[in-house]
Amino acid sequence: MFILHSLLKDFKKDFAHSRKGDERSTWFIYSIIAIIIPFTSSKTSNLLRCLQTLFGFTVISKRRFYTFMASPKLPWGKLWKQLWKVIPDPFTDGNLITVLDDFINPKTGRKIFGCHNFFDHAAKLNQSKYPWSQNVVTVGLLKIIKGRWACLPLAFRFYHLKKDLDNKPLCLGKQKVQFQTKIEQAVSMLTEIANFYDGVKIITVADSWFGNNGLWKPLYAAIGSRFQLISRLRSNINLFDFPANTARPVGRPKKYGKKLGNPLLLASRYRDMAKEHQVNLYGQVRTVLAYEKLFMLKTLKCPVKVVWVFRQKHWVAFFSTDLTLSMEKIIEYYGARWKIEAGFKELKRDIGSAETQARNPYAVINHLHFCMMATSLTWIYACMMEKTPDRRHAVKGRKHFAFSDIRRCIAEAALNDNFNLLCPVPRKSVINSLVTMLLRIAA
């Protein structure tokens, strides 16, 4: 209870100090809690029902709450920085480990903000490959919480197709939505996070779609050597040796040496040289067969450390621009990248962001802000707990607690009677109710 209060009380400072500002701050805190509590899905109508049923909100009407959820005046920029500030010890081995990826939210209505026919690479045989959906680019924080990796959402952007914006301009209030590629959106988010955590090395883990020079070049120019990248290496990229130290009479010195081949060719060459290593992977210490070597990569125009991991007849290659990272850390960090995929499931299914039926652009944006922030605050609450939560539903091969176990602990703390004393719920005044009753009798 006290953890929840200390975690949420500072968010009130980001709202205006006025009657309406104090009202919005209280509604904001209880809306976040209503999303986290496993009462029902996080649709706006269900949130209002939760506030009225569980917390006893009596002065809030349906119209006022829907206006609040679609308000363009919520200070999300300040609120997200406040969330970044309350993360206890966000660094791993002295570095900030971030993860980058995007996901889609399929929808059925036609007039929904951010919806286009996006390609779904994970579509099944009986599903459309171009569903009507929202595409969201997300940056998360990878952090070990009570012995397990977790992904805390830090920022997101709605991606819009350029052809749709050209055919039909989209506006948020009086401001026209400008087209940005996914890479440009990722660069802006990571730059903002890097400026907040000034002086700390930021290692971004991404899949092969984001792990290219489009992301590396602008971020390295903006942040410098503080930015490092770990990604999967495409099998058809050529790797080069370092140039030999031979004196040349004229011209600039060589940057690349002999072309050694692509990862597919080199994998068969280095397989016999691979050795077993102990790596913390997928929740337990595993033995992996791996080999590492330094190369020059022309696509990034810099030296990289390439790691091959072999398993029976299969192999996979990763690269890191941070040459000081050990092979075990590179494999562990990329293995932890899967937590953003689990985070998308927690966000869309457990929290219920995919079930919202909002149409107003600000309502759509605010709802995803609420759900993203609720997901991060749930994991932050787990960090601040003294004891590790018990796993309620046993699953074979999984011994760590689940996301739902933390939500259950938060629900117990929020529904405690003493929590209402620390965070008073706005209710109808007893005096006003008595006066109203007397006036009705007199009439």
Order of alpha helices (4+ residues) and beta strands (2+ residues): alpha-alpha-alpha-alpha-alpha-beta-beta-beta-beta-alpha-beta-beta-alpha-beta-alpha-beta-beta-beta-alpha-beta-beta-beta-beta-alpha-alpha-alpha-alpha-alpha-alpha
